[in-house]
C-alpha cells in the first residue's frame, strides 16, 4: 500500500507491505460516525489468491488511521471474512462491503469491524457498489445490477430492483 503526495513531493511518501501472501483487491476512505466522523482507510485483501480457477484461503478488511496530514498510515486492526471483499464504500457513517454474494454493513470496533447487517443480494460475487441516499446500487461479476434499500430503523437491507425489473412485479401474458 503506497501513499502518494501528488502536490508537493510528487512522489511516494510511505509504503506498507502486506504480509502472509495477501494482495489488496479493494480500497475506500470511510468516515465512521462512531468515531466522530474520522476518516479511515479500509483495504480489502485476499490471501493465497489464485486467478484461475478463482480461489483463496481467506479475505480480510484492514483498517488504517491517517497520520501526518495523510502522509502516513497507522495500522488499527484487520477483520477476517470468508472471501476477498471486492467492493467497499462509505455509507451513512459506516462501511458497506461486498463479500462474495453478501452485502454487509460494518461499524468500527476496538479490535475488529462489527457486522451490523447482512443480506445475500445476488448469487454472484459483488464487484461494485454505489450509493444514492439510502439506496445502494450493487453490481456483480455477471454485470447484473441490483438496487438495495437500507432501512435504518429495522436495520435491514432489502433488494427491490434487479436489472431494472422491480422484484415485486409478476409477468403477465395477454391472450
C-alpha positions in Angstrom: 0.0 0.0 0.0 1.6 3.3 -1.1 0.7 6.8 0.0 1.4 9.3 -2.7 1.8 13.1 -2.3 0.7 14.4 -5.7 1.1 18.1 -4.8 4.4 19.0 -3.0 6.6 15.9 -3.2 5.0 14.4 -6.3 6.3 11.0 -5.1 5.5 8.0 -2.9 5.9 9.2 0.7 5.0 6.0 2.5 4.8 2.3 1.7 3.3 -0.6 3.7 3.9 -4.2 2.8 1.1 -6.7 3.2 2.1 -9.9 4.9 1.3 -13.6 4.7 0.8 -13.7 0.9 -2.1 -11.2 0.9 -3.0 -9.0 -2.1 -5.0 -5.8 -2.0 -8.2 -6.1 -4.0 -10.3 -3.0 -2.9 -9.9 0.3 -1.1 -12.1 3.0 0.4 -11.7 6.1 2.6 -14.6 5.8 5.1 -15.8 8.2 7.7 -17.2 6.3 10.7 -19.9 8.1 12.7 -19.0 6.1 15.8 -15.5 7.7 15.6 -16.7 11.3 15.4 -16.7 11.1 11.6 -12.9 10.5 11.5 -11.9 9.1 8.1 -10.1 5.8 8.0 -8.6 3.9 5.1 -10.2 0.4 4.6 -8.3 -2.1 2.4 -9.8 -5.3 1.3 -7.4 -8.2 0.7 -7.3 -11.8 -0.3 -4.9 -14.4 1.0 -3.3 -17.1 -1.2 -5.3 -15.9 -4.2 -5.4 -18.0 -7.5 -6.8 -16.4 -10.6 -8.0 -19.5 -12.5 -10.0 -21.2 -11.2 -10.7 -18.4 -8.7 -9.8 -19.4 -5.1 -8.3 -18.0 -1.9 -7.8 -19.2 1.6 -9.4 -16.1 3.3 -10.2 -12.4 2.9 -9.6 -9.5 5.2 -10.6 -6.0 5.9 -7.6 -3.9 7.1 -8.3 -0.6 8.9 -5.7 2.2 8.9 -5.8 5.7 10.5 -4.4 8.6 8.6 -1.4 10.3 10.3 0.8 13.3 9.5 -1.9 15.0 7.4 -2.5 11.9 5.4 1.2 11.2 4.6 1.4 8.1 7.0 -0.9 5.2 7.8 -1.3 3.7 11.3 -2.5 0.1 11.3 -5.5 -0.3 13.6 -6.7 -3.9 13.0 -7.9 -6.4 10.5 -11.1 -8.4 10.3 -11.2 -11.9 8.6 -14.0 -12.6 6.1 -14.7 -15.7 4.0 -13.8 -14.2 0.6 -11.8 -11.2 -0.6 -14.1 -8.1 -0.3 -14.0 -6.8 -3.9 -16.2 -3.8 -3.3 -16.0 -1.2 -0.4 -17.8 2.1 0.2 -18.5 4.5 2.9 -22.3 4.6 3.7 -24.1 6.6 6.3 -21.2 6.7 8.7 -20.4 3.0 8.3 -18.7 0.7 5.8 -20.7 -1.2 3.2 -18.8 -4.2 1.8 -19.4 -6.8 -0.9 -18.1 -10.1 0.3 -18.9 -12.7 -2.3 -22.7 -12.6 -2.8 -23.2 -10.9 0.6 -23.8 -7.2 1.1 -22.7 -6.2 4.7 -22.7 -3.1 6.7 -19.9 -2.8 9.3 -19.1 -0.3 12.1 -15.6 0.2 13.6 -15.0 -1.6 16.8 -12.0 -1.6 19.1 -10.5 -5.0 18.0 -12.3 -5.6 14.7 -15.1 -4.4 12.4 -18.5 -5.1 13.8 -21.0 -6.6 11.4 -24.3 -4.7 11.8 -26.3 -6.0 8.9 -26.1 -8.6 6.1 -28.1 -9.8 3.1 -27.4 -12.2 0.3 -28.2 -9.9 -2.7 -27.1 -11.9 -5.7 -25.9 -15.5 -6.5 -22.7 -14.0 -8.0 -19.8 -12.1 -6.5 -20.3 -8.4 -5.8 -17.7 -6.3 -7.5 -19.1 -2.7 -7.5 -21.0 -0.5 -5.1 -22.6 3.0 -5.5 -24.9 4.9 -3.2 -27.9 7.1 -3.8 -29.1 8.3 -0.4 -30.4 5.3 1.5 -30.1 3.1 -1.6 -27.1 1.0 -2.6 -26.6 0.0 -6.2 -24.9 -3.4 -6.3 -23.0 -4.6 -9.4 -22.0 -8.2 -9.7 -19.4 -10.2 -11.7 -22.0 -11.1 -14.3 -22.7 -7.4 -15.0 -26.1 -7.5 -13.2 -27.3 -4.6 -11.2 -29.4 -4.8 -8.1 -30.9 -1.8 -6.2 -31.0 -2.3 -2.4 -32.6 0.0 0.1 -31.2 0.1 3.7 -34.0 0.6 6.3 -32.1 2.1 9.2 -34.9 1.7 11.9 -35.3 -2.0 11.1 -31.6 -2.5 10.3 -32.3 -4.5 7.1 -31.1 -4.5 3.5 -33.9 -5.0 1.0 -33.2 -5.7 -2.7 -36.1 -4.1 -4.7 -35.0 -3.9 -8.3 -32.8 -6.4 -10.2 -31.6 -5.4 -13.7 -34.2 -2.6 -13.7 -37.1 -5.0 -13.1 -38.9 -4.4 -9.9 -38.8 -7.6 -7.8 -42.5 -7.2 -6.7 -43.9 -7.3 -10.2 -45.0 -10.5 -11.8 -45.0 -11.3 -15.5 -48.4 -11.5 -17.1 -49.3 -12.8 -20.6 -52.0 -11.3 -22.7 -54.0 -13.7 -24.9 
